Amino acid sequence: MKKKLLIFCFILTTFLATRAQSPYVVVLGIGQDAGVPQMGCESPFCQKARKNPKLRQTVSSIALVNSSTKERWIFDATPDLPEQFQLLKEISGDSSTNLAGIFLTHAHIGHYTGLMYLGRESMNSKDVKVYAMPRMKQMLETNAPWSQLVGIKNISLQNLADKEKTQIAKNLSVEPFLVPHRDEFSETVGFRIADGGGKSLIFIPDIDKWQKWSAKLEELVKANDYLLLDGTFYADGEINRPMSEVPHPFVSETMELLKDLPAKEKSKVFFIHFNHSNPLIQGDRKIVNELKTKGFNTTFQGQKFDLQ
């Protein structure tokens, strides 16, 4: 009996040690590019958020942490990068300024402007790898102030290509894939983050209507373990301008598109990138309960997704 107990304890200890070293994704922010409250917004909710720090939300970003090697990668450099990097240090238990790299989805303000904090006026980083698609890379190389970051080697630009994996660790890969969006200055991509022997996570903070995309969302859900999807707006009529100018898929549309999936599949879907007008980020109980009843989820800052 004693021998069996020792074997069990050894197996349990080994399992817990392995779990402690497993890679994970953590949510650093869930807001739309301008955050919450939004500049110039005088809605009742924005006014409340200015008075109550608990209602404030930083811009959408996630990070990948490889516990075994103590490496960290950030996905999208938001205007809230300093605060989010501090949160990442606290969650990962690593107070150093080491950053293995930054992956960029596209050239809208909430997704790359945080790179400025890597410059000499702030952290003055050295050769932080910034992974970018061709047009995004060219935009950074040829336009100030981003070109200065390249010139004085605060950042080191790395090439990305559609559906080509970047192996960032022994079992960890990142694969960009093009999605339709307002591509004034760069392409727009989503990312698939995968542990070769474990789980995969899809990150699509920005996309136009699902119907514009050649891929089938239902199949993407079935093929992956977690999906962090564009939840900018909940429904039509949410803002005081034509919503065709900002053609994101409404959360209500996404839920309708996926309604026939089994509950297990729908539970993989987590919405992110909420505009300040979205009732989900405002905590509307009726809307939040409706979403949960239909089997879907929202993200929150500090949320972890284990990849093993």
Secondary structure as UniProt FT lines:
FT   HELIX           2..20
FT   STRAND          24..29
FT   TURN            33..34
FT   TURN            39..40
FT   HELIX           44..51
FT   HELIX           53..55
FT   STRAND          61..66
FT   TURN            67..70
FT   STRAND          71..75
FT   TURN            79..80
FT   HELIX           81..92
FT   STRAND          101..103
FT   HELIX           109..112
FT   HELIX           113..118
FT   TURN            120..123
FT   STRAND          128..132
FT   HELIX           134..142
FT   TURN            144..145
FT   HELIX           146..151
FT   TURN            152..153
FT   STRAND          155..159
FT   TURN            162..163
FT   STRAND          166..167
FT   STRAND          172..178
FT   STRAND          189..195
FT   TURN            196..197
FT   STRAND          200..204
FT   HELIX           210..212
FT   HELIX           217..223
FT   STRAND          226..230
FT   TURN            236..237
FT   HELIX           243..245
FT   HELIX           251..257
FT   TURN            258..260
FT   HELIX           263..266
FT   TURN            267..268
FT   STRAND          269..272
FT   TURN            276..277
FT   TURN            279..283
FT   HELIX           285..293
FT   TURN            294..295
FT   STRAND          297..298
FT   TURN            301..302
FT   STRAND          304..306
//
